[in-house]
Amino acid sequence: SMLDFCLRNMGIEVLLVTGCNTNGCVFETLVGGKNMGYDFIMASDATAAFTANLQTLAEAWIAQHFALVTTTEEAIQMLSSSKK
């Protein structure tokens, strides 16, 4: 897709990630994006897995290797303060 091209042309380096299947689709998005050099914030309350245990395990793995895991409110505060 043209997503990488568009993001780079806009100077975007940090992405906020939300979505379903935290241990599947969200995880794969983070792996691919990290390989392209992006940094990520993942909103834990805006992602979901099929069970609470899968969500917890996925969040722990993602926090160790791919993204800063926060709540949506914390992410909004961080991104708002970075604009100033």
matplotlib code that plots the C-alpha trace (Angstrom):
import matplotlib.pyplot as plt

x = [0.0, 0.9, 0.7, 4.4, 5.0, 2.3, 3.4, 7.0, 6.1, 4.1, 7.0, 5.1, 7.3, 5.1, 1.8, -1.1, -2.4, -5.8, -7.7, -9.1, -7.1, -4.3, -2.3, -2.9, -3.6, -2.4, 0.8, 1.5, 1.0, 3.5, 6.1, 5.8, 5.9, 8.9, 10.7, 10.1, 11.4, 8.2, 7.6, 4.3, 1.9, -0.7, -3.9, -4.6, -8.2, -8.8, -7.5, -9.0, -8.2, -10.6, -9.8, -8.5, -5.5, -4.5, -4.9, -2.6, 0.0, 0.0, 0.3, 3.3, 5.1, 4.2, 5.4, 8.7, 9.5, 7.3, 5.3, 4.6, 1.4, -0.8, -4.5, -6.2, -6.4, -2.6, -1.8, -3.9, -2.2, 1.3, 0.5, -1.1, 1.9, 4.4, 2.8, 3.7]
y = [0.0, 3.6, 4.1, 4.0, 6.5, 8.9, 8.7, 9.4, 12.3, 13.8, 13.4, 11.0, 8.8, 7.8, 6.0, 5.3, 1.8, 0.5, -2.5, -6.0, -9.2, -7.7, -10.9, -11.2, -8.3, -5.5, -7.5, -8.0, -4.3, -3.4, -5.9, -4.7, -1.0, -1.5, -3.2, 0.0, 2.2, 3.6, 4.0, 3.1, 3.9, 1.2, 2.1, -0.9, 0.1, 0.5, -3.0, -6.4, -10.1, -13.1, -13.6, -11.4, -13.7, -13.3, -9.6, -9.5, -11.7, -9.7, -6.4, -7.6, -8.9, -5.7, -3.5, -5.3, -5.3, -3.0, -0.2, 2.0, 0.5, 3.1, 3.9, 6.1, 9.0, 8.8, 8.5, 11.6, 13.6, 12.5, 13.3, 16.7, 17.7, 16.7, 19.3, 22.1]
z = [0.0, -0.2, 3.6, 4.3, 1.5, 2.7, 6.4, 5.5, 3.2, 6.1, 8.5, 10.8, 12.9, 15.8, 15.3, 17.8, 17.4, 18.1, 16.9, 17.3, 17.9, 19.9, 19.7, 15.9, 13.7, 16.0, 16.8, 13.1, 12.4, 15.1, 13.8, 10.2, 11.3, 13.6, 10.7, 8.7, 11.5, 13.1, 16.8, 18.3, 21.2, 21.7, 23.5, 25.7, 26.2, 22.5, 21.6, 22.2, 22.2, 22.4, 26.1, 28.9, 29.3, 25.6, 25.9, 29.0, 27.4, 24.2, 26.0, 28.0, 24.8, 22.9, 25.7, 25.9, 22.2, 20.0, 21.6, 24.6, 26.0, 27.6, 28.0, 25.4, 27.7, 28.5, 24.8, 24.0, 26.8, 25.5, 21.9, 22.9, 25.0, 22.2, 19.9, 22.2]

ax = plt.figure().add_subplot(projection="3d")
ax.plot(x, y, z, "-o")
ax.set_aspect("equal")
plt.show()
